Each structure stands twice: as C-alpha cells, then as structure tokens.
Amino acid sequence: MRLRNRLKSAAPAALLAAAALLGACDQPLEVDPDSQIPFEEALDSPDEVAAGVRGIYDAMQADGGYNRNLLVYPDLYADNLAFTGTFDTDSEVADRAVQPSNSALDGIWGTAYEAINRANNVITSIPEVAGISEDDAAQYQGEAQFLRALNYHNLVRWFGGVPLVLEPNWAVGDDENTFAPRATQAQVYARIETDLVSAVALLPATSTDFRATSGAARALLARVYLDQGKNAQARDAATAVISSGRHALTTPFSNLWAVENSPESILSIQYSVNDFNELAFWFFPSDFGGRRGFAPTADLAGTYEDEGDTERYEATVGFYRSGTRRYGVKYFRIATGEDNVIVLRLAEMYLIRAEANARLGAPTATVLADINVVRARAGVAPLTAESIDDGDAGTSVQDELLMAVLEERRLEFAMEGHRFFDLRRILGPAGAAEFLEIPEFRLLFPVPQSERDANPNLTQNPGY
C-alpha cells in the first residue's frame, strides 16, 4: 500500500518559501446577519434565544472555523495539500513549523471561544426566559450543548487541554473567563461527552433547517470516543447512527457537493450569498476567479490513480492549463459562496466502526465489510484479506486493517479536515511524527502567544 511504502522510505519534504500577507482587498464579501444580537448580555425573550442559537452557527462560519482553516490546515499539515499561496501563516503550517506568534492560531482559538461564549449565553439564559415552550427550550439547550462540544473538540484536537469556560462573559465577568487556566485534555473530553450525551436526549431526530439533531450528537460522540481510544463506545455510537435509517450514502459521490444537504449529510454548516463561503476562492486558480492558496499534492493524486478511484478523484481534484496544474474542486460555488461545509456524514460512521472493530479484534470480514460499503458507493473494487496483505511477515492483521482504514479515509475525506488527525490517531504519536518528519511535540499546535500575553495563567505546550 502507498502509505506503508512511504513509512519505510519517506523523503524529507522541501521547505516552502514564505511571502507577503494577503491584503484585505483580496477577501470575498462576507455579511453577518446576526451582528445585532446581544451576545454579550443575557437573552431575554424566546425570539432572542432563537436568534442566539443561530448566532452560534454564524460564529463558526468564520475563516478560523469552517470557512477555511478547520478544513484546510489538517490536510496542509499532512500530505494532501501543498502550499501555493503567499500567507506566512499558511507557509508555517505547510512547513510543519508553526510558531506561537502565528496569527492563524488566534483565528482558530478565537472563533471556537466566540462560538462557545454564544452557546454559554443560550444555555444560561434559557431558564430565565418567560414564554419559551418546553419543546423549544429543550431543542435550543441541546443545540447549544452540541455546538459547545463541537467547538471544544476542535480546540482539544489542535491544542490539547484548554480553558473550560462554561458560563458567558456577562454572567461571571470578563476577567474570570479571560484568566481561566488550562484544563487537562481528559477534563475537556469529559465535558464534551457530558454535553453530547445531554444533547442526544434533548435534540429532535430530524431538522427541517439542517441544524443539529440527536443523530448529529451521536455521530460526534462516535468521533470523540474514537479519538480517546474508547473503541467499543465509538463502534456502538456509529452503529446507532447507521442503524437509524435517517441517512443514506449519496450516489454518485460527486453529489455530496453538487447537491446541498444530501441524505448522507448528518450536519453541514450552511452558507449563502450573505454568509459567504471562501473555500472555492482559496482552492480555485486565478484563471477561474480564485487565489489557489492550496493545491492537492501529487501524492494524493497518485493515490487515487493507484486505486483506480476515478469517481472520487474527479470529484476532488481538478486540472487546468492543459492538465499541468491541480486544484481542489469539492467546493466550487466561487461566484456565490454558497458551498455548505459537511461536518459529519454517514461514510465517516462506517469507517469509524471499521476502525473501532479493527482495534477490538473483530473478524477481518467484519472490518472490511464496512470499508467496502464506502468503496462500493465510489465504484471501487472491494478489499479482501489478500489485497491488504503487504507481504511483511512482521505485520499483524490488525495493523493491515488499520492501514486500510487510514487509506480509505484519505480517499474519502480529502480536503474535509481529517487527514492530520487520522495520521496522529491511527499511526500513534511516534508513527505520525516519523511519517510527518517532525518531533512529537509538533503533533499539538502551540497555544497562541497573543492569548498567553493576555492570560498569565495560560501555559504553553511543551517544545514551543
């Protein structure tokens, strides 16, 4: 398999040159329709609470969230995307040499805590709001807890333990939140699980406006459990989503992006001409009105070619200038910015269950069955026990299955913000560090220096 060959003989990556920062004139239009909602004070009416919930989603649409960095950086830090732009901040990520002063970290950190503060505001305000119905209160509480958990999960994956802020600024004062110390990684994960278990009970099974559901909470729980090595719980949570029958794999694969909010989508961040998604702008070349700050790597393209994975290849990688240059095509609505961003989808549940079962020692056929469901949708030949055997007598069946999951996730989720975390989880710290050719401390990003300057109680990750 390509990954195993690369692990044995990976050549050092060339350093990429840094250039000048992009000027503000290059940014696409973005309009915030919720900018007048009183996020920094209590929400006093049912309408304000409803708007407050919408405001949590709105906060996550920023560049530091699902509009750019959360989707791009995990692939750029790994081996799916190459740096082809001009931002020093992006160049550091591509070089795997991110510094605490990197302002893009401020965006990731700040976007998450802005969404968390808005979620805290909703959660704290609901019990005091007169006239809110029991059903609405339950849904809004569930959504806020789910979105708080999602943002804490983004933070803990990037930075490790982070401050656990569970009340809005207006309720405790800015200083108490501003100077909060870091919780441990285990404490953050425990809070995430608590919020998600509550959200499963509170949220409806379906949503008419594509917002969080009980299925989304279960799906995120499956991901959270897998990250922590809670494999039986991950398997069971993924199975609950699959067995619910509320989602189905979309065919053909390209319709996941061509058709917004397909049946496969469990949760998508919604964009519109008023909430502009910039991803197509960053992936498309100037020939097509974009900037092409990032491009699919030759290694990623070669992986599709080696697998004969034409359908996913064509839905992921485009070519221009007579086929001599690559660009990303999953997000393509460059004129209107209306590409939604899929956060959770059904294919991931099959691959989470496959990985969890592999770790639990399930039969090879059981693990391959879930991988092959995803491959069949893509029109790729099924894997067999023989096809995943790399011929190395020292390699266990479990390792071969985990490598098969890792490669399948690469083909399925390129440019969806998974690759770095997949490498770190499946290869383990030592294996991921060797594969990425970095010291192990760089498997976590540094805490932004600007945050440490503002908060003397905020310690730095080791090595930075």
Secondary structure, 3 states (H helix, E strand, C coil): CHHHHHHHCCCCCCCCCCCCCCCHHHCCCCCCCCCCCCCCCCCCCHHHHHHHHHHHHHHCCCCCCCCCHHHHHHHHCCCCEEECCCCHHHHHHHCCCCCCCCHHHHHHHHHHHHHHHHHHHHHHHHHHCCCCCHHHHHHHHHHHHHHHHHHHHHHHHHHCCCCCCCCCHHHHCHHHHHCCCCCCHHHHHHHHHHHHHHHHHHCCCCCCCCCCCHHHHHHHHHHHHHHCCCHHHHHHHHHHHHHCCCCCCCCCCCHHHHCCCCCCEEEEECCCCCCCCCHHHHHCCHHHCCCCCEEECHHHHHHHHHHCCHHHHHHHEEEECCCCEEEECCCCCCCCCCCCEEEEEHHHHHHHHHHHHHHCCCCHHHHHHHHHHHHHHCCCCCCCCCCCCCCCCCCCHHHHHHHHHHHHHHHHHCCCCCHHHHHHHHHHHHHHHHHHCCCHHHHCCCCCHHHHHHCCCCCCCCCC
